[in-house]
Amino acid sequence: MGRTERNRRPRPADEQAAAMPPTGRKAAGLALFLAFLVAATLAAGAEIPPAAAAPPPAGRTPAAGVGPASGQEPAAAVWEGDTAIAGRENWQKPWLPDLRNPGRRIEVPEAGRIDVVLLGDGYLAEERDAFAEDVRSWYAEFLKLTPWKQLCGVFRVRGLWTPSPSRGPAAEGTYYRVQYASQGLTEVQSAETRRALYGALGRIGINEARLSGHLTHTVVVMLVRTGPGPLRSPSGCARTLASPDGKTTVRVAFGAYTHHEFGHAWAGLGDEYINIAKPSASRTTPARPSILTISNLCYTKDPLLVPWRHLAPGGPLNPDPGSVIGVLWVGGVREEGAWHSEARCLMNGRHDNWDLQKTRRGASLRDPQRFCFWCEEIAVARTWLKTGQLGNAAGGEELWEKWVREVRPLYQKAFDVAARIKGQNEANARERLAEAKIYERPAPPP
């Protein structure tokens, strides 16, 4: 969602469920499952989850560090025709950090490159430079967020310039025909929008990797401009848009401040805010986690099933018994029966959230500068998966077990997770978050 999100139209629970991505192109059984899932989702009229297509195994090469090449604020976007190029120095030869060998990189084949295409709706002909600056600004914010700044070498970020004849909430004069009102975006999936969007993808050129018709290595970011000056818009959303012929789908993040929506569109993360107080959540947390469905939300208080139990206070990663990281914070679209792992996160928001002392509604619990540690891990795991780094196990459960057993310890060390948790604990203590009344501590395992 965008910065102004209080009045956002509620999203049905089935749309939240559909944000969880499947994986594993080379596993035949999993591919059959994905084909069934896509067909079932289409029949239900819900969102189609992002899929994963694994490229060939990658090699390794030396590199200086694992983050952006310069560490400086990105320079202005470079124009190549109507394409605004951002951060070419980071992704010209696709790479990921080598978790086993700090300071080195894994070369990722071109087939594994992830395309992020920024489009602009409502930009007038004289606002070409403003669009280029918004592309640069989006990429600058992208590089400030862990894990994207560490994984930036696999994301090719480009903006495609297309002016709109005019702009306004009814969208008759905008190129992509995105409609909005004061409470948020109202129509983002019209035939006109889909036709223009897929035409733009054909013009700019993308990674065509797909599974069951879904573009697995492309995400679209639609910047919606409602007036002159700094980019701003009503509350955003993330959706899956089908091509005009219905044969292809792609995930799209709409709005002005779209990094929250990008978390939905690429990593399959859910909203952590309270938007519906009652009835309670109907989803369940599976006994055996799968990378197909692992979520930043939990629907049980059973300590053996809470997916972020490795982050809980008193454990090796988070030895502070007074920590409020890895506990059960109330909310996950529903208020009752849904929890998330930290008080604040980029995937949280405002809506009907309680304040920390549970005295009033409408409190913003979004941290625009960071994902919580659990969302971060899911984002890394799914990027590892979609770039072929987890191999080709027969199913999502096996792939998640491989992540937990083999890769998670390497990720925790390379991303300095224990030290960062310690620092976040200190910040939370200064804010006295332990005194909040909207969380509870999981019971110790039996």
C-alpha positions as a Markdown table, in Angstrom:
| # | Residue | x | y | z |
|---|---|---|---|---|
| 1 | Met | 0.0 | 0.0 | 0.0 |
| 2 | Gly | 0.9 | 3.6 | -0.4 |
| 3 | Arg | 1.6 | 6.0 | 2.4 |
| 4 | Thr | -2.0 | 7.1 | 2.6 |
| 5 | Glu | -3.7 | 3.8 | 3.4 |
| 6 | Arg | -6.4 | 4.4 | 6.1 |
| 7 | Asn | -9.3 | 4.2 | 3.7 |
| 8 | Arg | -8.1 | 1.4 | 1.5 |
| 9 | Arg | -10.7 | -0.9 | 0.1 |
| 10 | Pro | -10.5 | -4.3 | 2.0 |
| 11 | Arg | -8.9 | -7.2 | 0.2 |
| 12 | Pro | -10.7 | -10.5 | 0.4 |
| 13 | Ala | -9.0 | -13.3 | 2.3 |
| 14 | Asp | -8.6 | -15.4 | -0.8 |
| 15 | Glu | -6.5 | -12.6 | -2.4 |
| 16 | Gln | -4.2 | -12.7 | 0.6 |
| 17 | Ala | -3.9 | -16.5 | 0.3 |
| 18 | Ala | -3.0 | -16.2 | -3.3 |
| 19 | Ala | 0.0 | -14.1 | -2.6 |
| 20 | Met | 2.1 | -17.2 | -1.7 |
| 21 | Pro | 4.3 | -18.3 | -4.6 |
| 22 | Pro | 4.9 | -21.8 | -5.9 |
| 23 | Thr | 8.2 | -23.0 | -7.3 |
| 24 | Gly | 10.3 | -25.6 | -9.0 |
| 25 | Arg | 9.9 | -25.8 | -12.8 |
| 26 | Lys | 12.0 | -28.9 | -13.2 |
| 27 | Ala | 10.0 | -31.0 | -10.7 |
| 28 | Ala | 7.3 | -32.7 | -12.7 |
| 29 | Gly | 5.0 | -33.4 | -9.8 |
| 30 | Leu | 5.3 | -29.8 | -8.6 |
| 31 | Ala | 4.6 | -28.5 | -12.1 |
| 32 | Leu | 1.4 | -30.5 | -12.2 |
| 33 | Phe | 0.4 | -29.1 | -8.8 |
| 34 | Leu | 1.1 | -25.6 | -10.1 |
| 35 | Ala | -1.0 | -26.2 | -13.2 |
| 36 | Phe | -3.9 | -27.2 | -11.0 |
| 37 | Leu | -3.4 | -24.3 | -8.7 |
| 38 | Val | -3.4 | -21.8 | -11.5 |
| 39 | Ala | -6.6 | -23.3 | -13.0 |
| 40 | Ala | -8.3 | -23.4 | -9.6 |
| 41 | Thr | -7.3 | -19.8 | -8.9 |
| 42 | Leu | -8.7 | -18.6 | -12.3 |
| 43 | Ala | -11.9 | -20.4 | -11.7 |
| 44 | Ala | -12.3 | -18.7 | -8.3 |
| 45 | Gly | -11.6 | -15.3 | -9.7 |
| 46 | Ala | -8.8 | -14.7 | -7.2 |
| 47 | Glu | -5.2 | -13.6 | -7.7 |
| 48 | Ile | -2.7 | -15.9 | -9.3 |
| 49 | Pro | 0.4 | -16.6 | -7.2 |
| 50 | Pro | 3.8 | -15.9 | -8.6 |
| 51 | Ala | 5.6 | -19.1 | -9.7 |
| 52 | Ala | 9.2 | -20.0 | -9.8 |
| 53 | Ala | 11.3 | -21.3 | -12.7 |
| 54 | Ala | 14.7 | -22.5 | -11.9 |
| 55 | Pro | 17.5 | -21.7 | -14.3 |
| 56 | Pro | 20.6 | -23.8 | -14.7 |
| 57 | Pro | 23.1 | -24.1 | -11.9 |
| 58 | Ala | 25.3 | -21.0 | -11.4 |
| 59 | Gly | 29.0 | -20.5 | -11.1 |
| 60 | Arg | 31.0 | -18.5 | -8.6 |
| 61 | Thr | 33.3 | -15.5 | -9.1 |
| 62 | Pro | 35.2 | -13.1 | -6.8 |
| 63 | Ala | 33.6 | -9.8 | -5.9 |
| 64 | Ala | 34.1 | -6.9 | -3.5 |
| 65 | Gly | 31.3 | -7.2 | -1.1 |
| 66 | Val | 27.7 | -8.3 | -1.5 |
| 67 | Gly | 25.8 | -5.1 | -1.9 |
| 68 | Pro | 25.5 | -2.3 | -4.5 |
| 69 | Ala | 28.7 | -1.6 | -6.5 |
| 70 | Ser | 29.1 | 1.9 | -5.2 |
| 71 | Gly | 27.3 | 2.2 | -1.9 |
| 72 | Gln | 26.4 | 5.8 | -3.0 |
| 73 | Glu | 23.0 | 7.3 | -3.8 |
| 74 | Pro | 22.2 | 6.0 | -7.3 |
| 75 | Ala | 22.9 | 8.5 | -10.1 |
| 76 | Ala | 20.2 | 9.8 | -12.3 |
| 77 | Ala | 18.5 | 7.2 | -14.5 |
| 78 | Val | 20.2 | 6.9 | -17.9 |
| 79 | Trp | 18.0 | 7.1 | -20.9 |
| 80 | Glu | 18.2 | 4.7 | -23.8 |
| 81 | Gly | 15.5 | 5.7 | -26.1 |
| 82 | Asp | 12.3 | 5.7 | -24.0 |
| 83 | Thr | 13.9 | 3.4 | -21.3 |
| 84 | Ala | 15.2 | 4.8 | -18.1 |
| 85 | Ile | 18.0 | 2.5 | -16.8 |
| 86 | Ala | 18.6 | 2.3 | -13.1 |
| 87 | Gly | 21.6 | 0.7 | -11.4 |
| 88 | Arg | 23.2 | -1.0 | -14.4 |
| 89 | Glu | 26.5 | -1.3 | -12.6 |
| 90 | Asn | 24.8 | -3.7 | -10.1 |
| 91 | Trp | 23.0 | -6.0 | -12.5 |
| 92 | Gln | 24.8 | -5.9 | -15.9 |
| 93 | Lys | 26.1 | -9.4 | -15.2 |
| 94 | Pro | 23.5 | -11.1 | -12.9 |
| 95 | Trp | 24.9 | -12.2 | -9.5 |
| 96 | Leu | 23.9 | -13.1 | -5.9 |
| 97 | Pro | 26.1 | -13.0 | -2.8 |
| 98 | Asp | 27.9 | -16.2 | -2.1 |
| 99 | Leu | 26.6 | -17.1 | 1.3 |
| 100 | Arg | 29.4 | -19.7 | 1.8 |
| 101 | Asn | 32.2 | -17.4 | 0.9 |
| 102 | Pro | 31.7 | -13.8 | 2.2 |
| 103 | Gly | 33.0 | -11.2 | -0.2 |
| 104 | Arg | 32.4 | -13.4 | -3.2 |
| 105 | Arg | 29.5 | -13.6 | -5.7 |
| 106 | Ile | 27.6 | -16.3 | -7.4 |
| 107 | Glu | 27.2 | -15.8 | -11.1 |
| 108 | Val | 23.5 | -16.2 | -12.1 |
| 109 | Pro | 22.8 | -17.2 | -15.7 |
| 110 | Glu | 20.8 | -14.7 | -17.8 |
| 111 | Ala | 17.8 | -17.1 | -17.5 |
| 112 | Gly | 17.8 | -16.3 | -13.8 |
| 113 | Arg | 17.7 | -12.5 | -14.1 |
| 114 | Ile | 14.7 | -10.9 | -12.5 |
| 115 | Asp | 13.1 | -8.0 | -14.4 |
| 116 | Val | 11.5 | -5.1 | -12.5 |
| 117 | Val | 9.7 | -2.9 | -15.0 |
| 118 | Leu | 8.5 | 0.5 | -13.8 |
| 119 | Leu | 5.7 | 2.0 | -15.8 |
| 120 | Gly | 4.1 | 5.5 | -15.2 |
| 121 | Asp | 0.4 | 6.3 | -15.5 |
| 122 | Gly | -0.7 | 10.0 | -15.4 |
| 123 | Tyr | 2.7 | 11.5 | -16.4 |
| 124 | Leu | 2.1 | 14.3 | -18.9 |
| 125 | Ala | 4.4 | 14.8 | -21.9 |
| 126 | Glu | 6.4 | 17.5 | -20.2 |
| 127 | Glu | 7.1 | 15.3 | -17.1 |
| 128 | Arg | 9.6 | 12.9 | -18.8 |
| 129 | Asp | 12.3 | 14.1 | -16.4 |
| 130 | Ala | 10.0 | 13.7 | -13.4 |
| 131 | Phe | 9.5 | 10.1 | -14.5 |
| 132 | Ala | 13.2 | 9.5 | -14.7 |
| 133 | Glu | 13.7 | 11.0 | -11.2 |
| 134 | Asp | 10.9 | 8.7 | -9.9 |
| 135 | Val | 12.6 | 5.7 | -11.3 |
| 136 | Arg | 15.9 | 6.8 | -9.7 |
| 137 | Ser | 14.1 | 7.4 | -6.4 |
| 138 | Trp | 12.4 | 4.1 | -6.5 |
| 139 | Tyr | 15.7 | 2.3 | -7.0 |
| 140 | Ala | 17.4 | 4.4 | -4.3 |
| 141 | Glu | 14.8 | 3.3 | -1.8 |
| 142 | Phe | 15.1 | -0.3 | -3.1 |
| 143 | Leu | 18.8 | -0.2 | -2.3 |
| 144 | Lys | 18.2 | 1.0 | 1.3 |
| 145 | Leu | 16.1 | -2.1 | 2.2 |
| 146 | Thr | 17.6 | -5.4 | 3.4 |
| 147 | Pro | 17.5 | -7.9 | 1.7 |
| 148 | Trp | 17.2 | -6.0 | -1.7 |
| 149 | Lys | 20.4 | -4.1 | -1.3 |
| 150 | Gln | 22.3 | -7.4 | -0.8 |
| 151 | Leu | 20.4 | -9.1 | -3.7 |
| 152 | Cys | 20.4 | -6.2 | -6.1 |
| 153 | Gly | 22.7 | -7.9 | -8.6 |
| 154 | Val | 19.9 | -10.2 | -9.8 |
| 155 | Phe | 17.3 | -7.5 | -10.3 |
| 156 | Arg | 17.3 | -5.6 | -13.6 |
| 157 | Val | 15.4 | -2.3 | -12.8 |
| 158 | Arg | 14.2 | -0.2 | -15.8 |
| 159 | Gly | 11.5 | 2.3 | -16.4 |
| 160 | Leu | 9.6 | 2.6 | -19.7 |
| 161 | Trp | 8.4 | 6.1 | -20.6 |
| 162 | Thr | 4.9 | 6.5 | -22.0 |
| 163 | Pro | 3.2 | 9.9 | -21.6 |
| 164 | Ser | -0.5 | 10.3 | -20.8 |
| 165 | Pro | -2.6 | 12.9 | -22.8 |
| 166 | Ser | -4.1 | 14.0 | -19.5 |
| 167 | Arg | -4.8 | 12.7 | -16.0 |
| 168 | Gly | -7.6 | 12.4 | -13.4 |
| 169 | Pro | -9.3 | 9.9 | -11.2 |
| 170 | Ala | -11.6 | 8.6 | -13.9 |
| 171 | Ala | -8.5 | 7.8 | -16.0 |
| 172 | Glu | -10.1 | 8.5 | -19.4 |
| 173 | Gly | -7.0 | 10.4 | -20.4 |
| 174 | Thr | -4.2 | 8.3 | -18.9 |
| 175 | Tyr | -2.2 | 5.8 | -20.9 |
| 176 | Tyr | -2.8 | 2.8 | -18.7 |
| 177 | Arg | -6.3 | 3.7 | -17.5 |
| 178 | Val | -5.7 | 3.2 | -13.8 |
| 179 | Gln | -8.6 | 4.6 | -11.9 |
| 180 | Tyr | -8.5 | 6.0 | -8.4 |
| 181 | Ala | -10.6 | 7.9 | -5.8 |
| 182 | Ser | -9.7 | 9.5 | -2.5 |
| 183 | Gln | -9.9 | 6.1 | -0.7 |
| 184 | Gly | -7.5 | 4.4 | -3.0 |
| 185 | Leu | -7.2 | 2.8 | -6.4 |
| 186 | Thr | -10.5 | 1.6 | -7.7 |
| 187 | Glu | -9.9 | -0.1 | -11.0 |
| 188 | Val | -6.5 | -1.6 | -12.1 |
| 189 | Gln | -7.5 | -4.7 | -14.1 |
| 190 | Ser | -9.6 | -3.3 | -17.0 |
| 191 | Ala | -9.1 | -4.6 | -20.5 |
| 192 | Glu | -7.5 | -1.2 | -21.4 |
| 193 | Thr | -5.0 | -1.5 | -18.6 |
| 194 | Arg | -4.1 | -5.0 | -19.4 |
| 195 | Arg | -3.7 | -4.3 | -23.1 |
| 196 | Ala | -1.5 | -1.3 | -22.5 |
| 197 | Leu | 0.6 | -3.0 | -19.9 |
| 198 | Tyr | 1.4 | -6.1 | -22.0 |
| 199 | Gly | 2.2 | -3.8 | -24.9 |
| 200 | Ala | 4.7 | -2.1 | -22.7 |
| 201 | Leu | 6.3 | -5.4 | -21.7 |
| 202 | Gly | 6.7 | -6.2 | -25.4 |
| 203 | Arg | 8.3 | -2.9 | -26.1 |
| 204 | Ile | 10.9 | -3.0 | -23.3 |
| 205 | Gly | 11.8 | -6.7 | -23.5 |
| 206 | Ile | 11.7 | -9.0 | -20.4 |
| 207 | Asn | 12.9 | -12.3 | -19.1 |
| 208 | Glu | 10.3 | -14.6 | -20.7 |
| 209 | Ala | 10.7 | -17.4 | -18.2 |
| 210 | Arg | 7.2 | -18.7 | -17.3 |
| 211 | Leu | 5.4 | -21.6 | -15.8 |
| 212 | Ser | 1.8 | -22.4 | -16.6 |
| 213 | Gly | 1.6 | -19.1 | -18.4 |
| 214 | His | 2.9 | -17.0 | -15.4 |
| 215 | Leu | 5.9 | -14.8 | -16.0 |
| 216 | Thr | 8.0 | -16.1 | -13.1 |
| 217 | His | 11.0 | -13.6 | -13.4 |
| 218 | Thr | 9.2 | -10.4 | -14.2 |
| 219 | Val | 7.4 | -7.9 | -11.8 |
| 220 | Val | 5.8 | -4.7 | -12.9 |
| 221 | Val | 5.7 | -1.6 | -10.8 |
| 222 | Met | 3.0 | 0.9 | -11.9 |
| 223 | Leu | 3.7 | 4.4 | -10.6 |
| 224 | Val | 0.4 | 6.3 | -10.5 |
| 225 | Arg | 0.8 | 10.1 | -10.8 |
| 226 | Thr | -2.2 | 12.2 | -9.7 |
| 227 | Gly | -0.7 | 15.7 | -10.0 |
| 228 | Pro | 2.4 | 17.8 | -10.3 |
| 229 | Gly | 5.2 | 17.9 | -7.8 |
| 230 | Pro | 6.5 | 14.9 | -5.7 |
| 231 | Leu | 5.0 | 11.5 | -6.6 |
| 232 | Arg | 2.0 | 10.7 | -4.5 |
| 233 | Ser | -1.2 | 8.7 | -5.0 |
| 234 | Pro | -4.0 | 7.0 | -3.2 |
| 235 | Ser | -3.3 | 3.8 | -1.4 |
| 236 | Gly | -1.8 | 1.1 | -3.6 |
| 237 | Cys | -2.4 | -2.6 | -4.2 |
| 238 | Ala | -0.7 | -5.7 | -5.8 |
| 239 | Arg | -2.6 | -7.8 | -8.3 |
| 240 | Thr | -2.0 | -10.4 | -10.9 |
| 241 | Leu | -2.9 | -9.2 | -14.4 |
| 242 | Ala | -3.7 | -11.5 | -17.3 |
| 243 | Ser | -2.8 | -10.7 | -20.9 |
| 244 | Pro | -5.7 | -9.7 | -23.2 |
| 245 | Asp | -5.7 | -13.3 | -24.6 |
| 246 | Gly | -5.7 | -14.8 | -21.1 |
| 247 | Lys | -2.6 | -16.9 | -21.9 |
| 248 | Thr | 0.0 | -15.0 | -19.7 |
| 249 | Thr | -0.1 | -13.5 | -16.2 |
| 250 | Val | 2.3 | -11.2 | -14.4 |
| 251 | Arg | 2.4 | -9.7 | -10.9 |
| 252 | Val | 1.9 | -5.9 | -10.7 |
| 253 | Ala | 2.5 | -3.5 | -7.8 |
| 254 | Phe | 0.4 | -0.3 | -8.1 |
| 255 | Gly | 0.7 | 3.1 | -6.3 |
| 256 | Ala | 3.3 | 5.7 | -5.5 |
| 257 | Tyr | 5.1 | 4.2 | -2.6 |
| 258 | Thr | 5.2 | 0.6 | -4.0 |
| 259 | His | 7.9 | -1.1 | -1.9 |
| 260 | His | 5.3 | -2.6 | 0.3 |
| 261 | Glu | 3.4 | -3.8 | -2.7 |
| 262 | Phe | 6.6 | -5.1 | -4.2 |
| 263 | Gly | 6.9 | -7.3 | -1.1 |
| 264 | His | 3.5 | -8.8 | -2.1 |
| 265 | Ala | 4.3 | -9.0 | -5.8 |
| 266 | Trp | 7.7 | -10.6 | -5.7 |
| 267 | Ala | 8.1 | -12.3 | -2.3 |
| 268 | Gly | 4.5 | -13.3 | -1.7 |
| 269 | Leu | 4.4 | -11.5 | 1.7 |
| 270 | Gly | 1.0 | -10.8 | 3.3 |
| 271 | Asp | -0.4 | -7.7 | 5.0 |
| 272 | Glu | 0.4 | -7.6 | 8.8 |
| 273 | Tyr | -2.1 | -4.8 | 9.7 |
| 274 | Ile | -5.6 | -5.3 | 11.0 |
| 275 | Asn | -8.2 | -4.6 | 8.4 |
| 276 | Ile | -11.0 | -6.9 | 9.5 |
| 277 | Ala | -11.7 | -7.1 | 13.2 |
| 278 | Lys | -14.2 | -10.0 | 13.0 |
| 279 | Pro | -14.7 | -12.9 | 12.2 |
| 280 | Ser | -11.5 | -14.6 | 13.0 |
| 281 | Ala | -9.1 | -15.9 | 10.4 |
| 282 | Ser | -10.2 | -19.1 | 8.7 |
| 283 | Arg | -6.7 | -20.1 | 7.4 |
| 284 | Thr | -4.5 | -22.6 | 9.2 |
| 285 | Thr | -0.8 | -23.0 | 9.6 |
| 286 | Pro | 0.4 | -26.3 | 8.1 |
| 287 | Ala | 2.1 | -28.9 | 10.2 |
| 288 | Arg | 4.8 | -29.3 | 7.6 |
| 289 | Pro | 6.0 | -26.0 | 6.1 |
| 290 | Ser | 6.4 | -25.6 | 2.4 |
| 291 | Ile | 8.2 | -23.0 | 0.4 |
| 292 | Leu | 5.0 | -22.8 | -1.7 |
| 293 | Thr | 3.0 | -21.5 | 1.3 |
| 294 | Ile | 5.3 | -20.4 | 4.0 |
| 295 | Ser | 3.9 | -17.1 | 5.2 |
| 296 | Asn | 4.9 | -14.1 | 7.3 |
| 297 | Leu | 1.5 | -14.7 | 9.1 |
| 298 | Cys | 0.7 | -17.4 | 11.5 |
| 299 | Tyr | -2.7 | -18.8 | 12.4 |
| 300 | Thr | -1.9 | -20.9 | 15.5 |
| 301 | Lys | -0.3 | -20.3 | 18.9 |
| 302 | Asp | 1.1 | -23.9 | 19.0 |
| 303 | Pro | 4.8 | -23.2 | 19.7 |
| 304 | Leu | 5.8 | -26.2 | 17.5 |
| 305 | Leu | 4.0 | -24.7 | 14.5 |
| 306 | Val | 4.9 | -21.0 | 14.8 |
| 307 | Pro | 7.1 | -20.7 | 11.6 |
| 308 | Trp | 9.4 | -18.0 | 13.2 |
| 309 | Arg | 10.1 | -20.0 | 16.4 |
| 310 | His | 13.8 | -19.9 | 15.6 |
| 311 | Leu | 13.6 | -16.1 | 16.2 |
| 312 | Ala | 11.8 | -16.4 | 19.5 |
| 313 | Pro | 13.4 | -14.9 | 22.7 |
| 314 | Gly | 15.8 | -17.2 | 24.6 |
| 315 | Gly | 17.0 | -19.1 | 21.5 |
| 316 | Pro | 20.5 | -19.1 | 20.1 |
| 317 | Leu | 19.8 | -16.4 | 17.5 |
| 318 | Asn | 17.9 | -14.2 | 20.0 |
| 319 | Pro | 19.1 | -15.0 | 23.5 |
| 320 | Asp | 17.5 | -12.0 | 25.2 |
| 321 | Pro | 14.5 | -13.4 | 27.2 |
| 322 | Gly | 12.9 | -10.0 | 27.2 |
| 323 | Ser | 13.0 | -9.6 | 23.4 |
| 324 | Val | 9.7 | -8.9 | 21.6 |
| 325 | Ile | 11.1 | -10.2 | 18.3 |
| 326 | Gly | 9.7 | -13.6 | 17.3 |
| 327 | Val | 6.7 | -13.4 | 19.6 |
| 328 | Leu | 3.0 | -13.2 | 18.5 |
| 329 | Trp | 1.9 | -9.7 | 17.5 |
| 330 | Val | -1.8 | -9.4 | 16.8 |
| 331 | Gly | -2.9 | -9.0 | 13.2 |
| 332 | Gly | -2.7 | -10.3 | 9.7 |
| 333 | Val | -5.6 | -8.7 | 7.8 |
| 334 | Arg | -7.9 | -10.3 | 10.4 |
| 335 | Glu | -7.5 | -9.3 | 14.0 |
| 336 | Glu | -8.5 | -12.6 | 15.6 |
| 337 | Gly | -6.6 | -15.8 | 15.0 |
| 338 | Ala | -3.8 | -14.2 | 13.0 |
| 339 | Trp | -0.3 | -13.1 | 14.2 |
| 340 | His | 2.9 | -11.7 | 12.9 |
| 341 | Ser | 6.4 | -11.7 | 14.3 |
| 342 | Glu | 7.4 | -8.1 | 15.1 |
| 343 | Ala | 5.7 | -4.9 | 16.2 |
| 344 | Arg | 6.7 | -3.0 | 13.1 |
| 345 | Cys | 7.6 | -4.0 | 9.6 |
| 346 | Leu | 7.3 | -2.7 | 6.0 |
| 347 | Met | 4.5 | -5.1 | 5.5 |
| 348 | Asn | 2.4 | -3.6 | 8.3 |
| 349 | Gly | 0.3 | -0.5 | 7.9 |
| 350 | Arg | -2.5 | 1.5 | 9.5 |
| 351 | His | -6.2 | 0.7 | 8.8 |
| 352 | Asp | -7.8 | -0.6 | 12.0 |
| 353 | Asn | -4.6 | -1.4 | 13.8 |
| 354 | Trp | -4.6 | -0.9 | 17.6 |
| 355 | Asp | -1.9 | 1.4 | 19.0 |
| 356 | Leu | 0.6 | -0.3 | 21.2 |
| 357 | Gln | -1.4 | 0.2 | 24.4 |
| 358 | Lys | -4.6 | -0.9 | 22.7 |
| 359 | Thr | -6.4 | 2.4 | 23.4 |
| 360 | Arg | -7.3 | 3.5 | 19.9 |
| 361 | Arg | -7.7 | 2.3 | 16.4 |
| 362 | Gly | -5.9 | 3.6 | 13.2 |
| 363 | Ala | -2.3 | 3.5 | 14.5 |
| 364 | Ser | 0.4 | 3.1 | 11.9 |
| 365 | Leu | 2.8 | 0.3 | 12.6 |
| 366 | Arg | 4.6 | 0.4 | 9.4 |
| 367 | Asp | 8.4 | 0.7 | 9.4 |
| 368 | Pro | 9.2 | 2.2 | 6.0 |
| 369 | Gln | 12.9 | 1.4 | 6.5 |
| 370 | Arg | 13.0 | -2.3 | 7.2 |
| 371 | Phe | 11.3 | -5.7 | 6.8 |
| 372 | Cys | 11.0 | -7.6 | 10.0 |
| 373 | Phe | 13.5 | -10.5 | 10.2 |
| 374 | Trp | 11.0 | -13.1 | 9.3 |
| 375 | Cys | 9.7 | -11.3 | 6.2 |
| 376 | Glu | 13.4 | -10.7 | 5.2 |
| 377 | Glu | 14.2 | -14.4 | 5.4 |
| 378 | Ile | 11.2 | -15.4 | 3.3 |
| 379 | Ala | 12.2 | -12.8 | 0.7 |
| 380 | Val | 15.7 | -14.2 | 0.5 |
| 381 | Ala | 14.5 | -17.8 | 0.4 |
| 382 | Arg | 12.2 | -17.1 | -2.5 |
| 383 | Thr | 14.8 | -15.2 | -4.4 |
| 384 | Trp | 17.2 | -18.1 | -3.8 |
| 385 | Leu | 14.5 | -20.5 | -5.1 |
| 386 | Lys | 13.6 | -18.6 | -8.2 |
| 387 | Thr | 17.2 | -18.1 | -9.3 |
| 388 | Gly | 17.9 | -21.9 | -9.1 |
| 389 | Gln | 20.0 | -21.9 | -5.9 |
| 390 | Leu | 17.9 | -24.5 | -4.0 |
| 391 | Gly | 18.0 | -27.2 | -6.7 |
| 392 | Asn | 15.1 | -29.2 | -7.9 |
| 393 | Ala | 13.6 | -31.2 | -5.1 |
| 394 | Ala | 10.3 | -32.9 | -5.8 |
| 395 | Gly | 8.1 | -30.6 | -3.8 |
| 396 | Gly | 7.8 | -27.5 | -1.7 |
| 397 | Glu | 8.2 | -29.2 | 1.6 |
| 398 | Glu | 11.5 | -30.7 | 0.6 |
| 399 | Leu | 12.7 | -27.4 | -0.7 |
| 400 | Trp | 11.8 | -25.6 | 2.5 |
| 401 | Glu | 13.6 | -28.4 | 4.5 |
| 402 | Lys | 16.7 | -27.8 | 2.4 |
| 403 | Trp | 16.5 | -24.1 | 3.0 |
| 404 | Val | 16.2 | -24.6 | 6.8 |
| 405 | Arg | 18.9 | -27.3 | 7.0 |
| 406 | Glu | 21.5 | -26.1 | 4.6 |
| 407 | Val | 21.0 | -22.5 | 3.6 |
| 408 | Arg | 19.4 | -20.7 | 6.6 |
| 409 | Pro | 22.6 | -20.9 | 8.8 |
| 410 | Leu | 24.6 | -19.5 | 5.9 |
| 411 | Tyr | 22.1 | -16.7 | 5.4 |
| 412 | Gln | 22.0 | -15.9 | 9.1 |
| 413 | Lys | 25.8 | -15.6 | 9.2 |
| 414 | Ala | 26.2 | -13.7 | 5.9 |
| 415 | Phe | 23.4 | -11.2 | 6.8 |
| 416 | Asp | 24.7 | -10.8 | 10.3 |
| 417 | Val | 21.2 | -11.7 | 11.6 |
| 418 | Ala | 22.1 | -12.3 | 15.3 |
| 419 | Ala | 23.9 | -9.0 | 15.7 |
| 420 | Arg | 21.1 | -7.1 | 13.9 |
| 421 | Ile | 18.6 | -8.8 | 16.2 |
| 422 | Lys | 20.6 | -7.6 | 19.2 |
| 423 | Gly | 20.6 | -4.1 | 17.8 |
| 424 | Gln | 16.9 | -4.2 | 17.2 |
| 425 | Asn | 16.3 | -5.5 | 20.7 |
| 426 | Glu | 18.1 | -2.4 | 22.1 |
| 427 | Ala | 16.0 | -0.1 | 19.9 |
| 428 | Asn | 12.8 | -1.8 | 21.0 |
| 429 | Ala | 13.9 | -1.6 | 24.7 |
| 430 | Arg | 14.4 | 2.2 | 24.3 |
| 431 | Glu | 10.9 | 2.4 | 22.9 |
| 432 | Arg | 9.6 | 0.1 | 25.8 |
| 433 | Leu | 7.9 | -2.2 | 23.3 |
| 434 | Ala | 7.8 | -4.9 | 25.9 |
| 435 | Glu | 5.0 | -2.9 | 27.7 |
| 436 | Ala | 2.8 | -3.1 | 24.6 |
| 437 | Lys | -0.6 | -4.8 | 25.0 |
| 438 | Ile | -1.0 | -6.2 | 21.5 |
| 439 | Tyr | 1.3 | -9.2 | 21.7 |
| 440 | Glu | 1.8 | -12.4 | 23.6 |
| 441 | Arg | 4.7 | -14.8 | 24.1 |
| 442 | Pro | 4.4 | -18.3 | 22.7 |
| 443 | Ala | 4.3 | -21.0 | 25.3 |
| 444 | Pro | 7.5 | -23.0 | 25.6 |
| 445 | Pro | 7.6 | -26.2 | 23.5 |
| 446 | Pro | 6.5 | -29.3 | 25.4 |
